[in-house]
Amino acid sequence: LSYRALNERSNQLAHYLRSKGVKENTLVPLLIERGSDMLVGMLGILKAGAAYVPIDTDFPLDRVSYMLEDISATVVVTSSESSQNIPFNPILEIIELDEERATLRQLPSERPVTSLQADHLAYVIYTSGSTGKPKGVQISHRNLVDYVYGLDNRVDISACRSFALVSSIATDLGNTVLYGSLMTGGALHVFSKNTVSHIEELHEYFGVHQIDCLKIVPS
């Protein structure tokens, strides 16, 4: 997926979301498997002026239901595969990116006009809930830009040309490496959960494709 294609497809999704009433600071859940549509979904929500709430496809149904209710979701971005993990709710509009592809292609490929400000939300990450109910941690555009700017100053990530995303975007670890790549013009390699859980596949891939930057926990 080229930067041009990513830009155009996410702009088209943004127009579609705006037509559904999504606007600045609207919280839009993103429940989708890792891949190119995940990136289109994330950026499309941001370009609509909204903030995305990543929900891992492995989350149990009661946790998914709690998160959707907690943010008063009216629209969810997903795929035909991942939508099976969404509990029924008559007021929740489900947008399956693969099923809506033909409709989205008819929309403008230029970014819609919004009144987005630095302090508007970019995404909300929910805690594990180990000490009670999961809580949403709010990340603004200002927070995100500050992080990437600081990271580049500290470790010079803009010198890297390829990045690997091996973590879930339902954790902050996944989001920060993703934007470190996109905001410095790198090539982002997105790994499925299946590949990450098979060390032989991962080792073989790294042997063929040069990866300059990988962000993981110490363990």
N, C-alpha and C positions, 0 to 999 in steps of 0.2 A: 504494500500500500504506500503510494507516494505521498509527500506532503500536500501536493495539489489535490489529489483525490480525497485525502483525509479532510482537508479544508472544505472542499465542496460538499462532501457527504454530510459533514457535521453542520454546515450552514443550512442544508436542506432540512435536516432534522430539527434544527433550531426554529425555522419557519413553521414547521409542522407543530411543534410544541407551543409556540406562541398562539397558533390558531386554536389550541386546546385550552387557552387561558393561562398558560405558564408565563410567569413574568419574574421580575427582579425579586430575589430572596425566596421564591417558591422552592420548596424542598421536593425533589423528584427522585424517588428510589430507582436505583439501577441494579437489576438482578439479572446477570448475564454471565455466561462462561467466558473465560479469557480468550481473546482473539481480536481481530481488527474491528469487529462490531462493538466490542467493549470500548475501544478508543473513540469511535464515532459517537457512541452514546454519551460518554463523559464530556467530550468537547461540544456536542450538540446541546446538551443541557446547559453548559456554561455560556454558550453563545446565545442562548435564549434569555440570558440574564439570571438564570436560576442556579441553584446549588444541587449537586447530586448527593444521594445517600447510598453508598455502595452496600449491597447485601450479598453475602457469599452464597453461592448456589448450594453449599452443603449445610447451611444453617437449618436447624429443625423448624418445622412449620409454626410452632408456637412463638419462636423468636422472631420469625419473619412477620407474623401477624402482629406481634407487639410493636415492632418497629414501624410498620405501616400505619398502625393506629396512633402511635406516639407523635408522628409527624403530620398526621391528618392528610395522608396522601390521597390525591384524586387521579393521578396519572403515574404509571410505572413503565419504565423502558426496559425491555427484556428481549428474549428470542423465543421461537416456538419450542425449542428444547427446554429452556430454563423456566418458561411460564408455568410449567407443571408444578413448580415449587411455590406458586403464589396462591394463598387461600382465597376462596371465593368472596367477593365483596361487590355488590351490585353498583356501588357508586365509584368503583375503581376502574379507570380506563386503562386497558393493557395494550401497549404499543410493542408489537413484535417486529424488530428491525428487519429480519429476513422476510417476513410475510408482507411488510409494508414497503419493500424496496421499490416496487414499480410506482407506487404513489409518491414516494419521496423524490424519485428522479424527476418528477414533473414540477417540483418546487424550485424557487430561485436558488442559485448556487452562491449568491453574495450574502455576506453576513447580515442578519437583520439589525436594525437600529434599536439599541437599548439605552437605558440611562444608568448603566452599570457603574458603580463607584468602588474604590479600593476597599472600603469597609463592608461591602456586600459579601455574603457567604459564597464560598467556592464549593465546599463539600462539608459533610457532617459524618464523622466516624463514631460508631457506637462502641463503648467499652464491652468487655467480656461479660460483665454482670456478676462476677465472682463475689462481690461484696454487696450484692443486692440486685436491683433491676438495672439492666444496661442503660447507660447514659450517653447522650449524643454530645460529642466534642465538636464545637463549631470552628471551622477554619475559613478565614476570610481570604480574599484575593491578596490583600496586603501581607498577611502571614505567609502565603505561598511564595510570593515574589521575594520577600525578605529571606526566606529559607534558601531558595535556589541561588540568590545573589551571594549569600553568606557561604554556601557550599562551594560555589565556584571560586570565591576568594580564598577559601581555606585549602581546597584540594584540586583546584583547576580542572573541573569536570569538562569545561568547554574544549579541552585538548583531546578528550575522548571522542571517538567517532562511532562507537557501537556500545550499546547498553543492553543488559539482560534483565528482564522482569520475571522473577521467579516467585514473588510473594503475592498474596491476595490483595486486591485494592480495598478490601474491607478492613485492612489495617493501614496505618499511616505509612508503614515501611514501603508498601507497594506504590502509593501515590507519589512519594517524594522521589523515588528513582525514575518514575515515569515522566514527571515534569522536568527533572534534571536532564533527561534525554531530549524531550521535545523543545525545551526552551533554549537549548544550545545547538539544535540542528542535527542531532545524532540519529543513528539508525537504531530503532528499538526492537529487540527480539523478545517476543511475548511467549512464555512457555506455559503449556497446559498443566493442570494438576497431575495428569497421568505421567507426563514426561519428568516433572520435578520429583515424583515419587519413585522413579526408576533411574538410579544413579548411572547405570551403564549407558542409557540413552542420552543422558545429560553430558556425560563424559565424551561420548562419540560426537555429539553436536558441537561441543566446545573445541574438539580436535579439528573440525572442518571449518567452523566459523570463528573468526577472531572476535573476542569480546573484550573491550577495553575497560568496562566498568560494570561491576556487579555489587549490589548492595544486599547484604544478608546479615542476620543476627550472628553473634560470635559462635554460638553452638553449631 
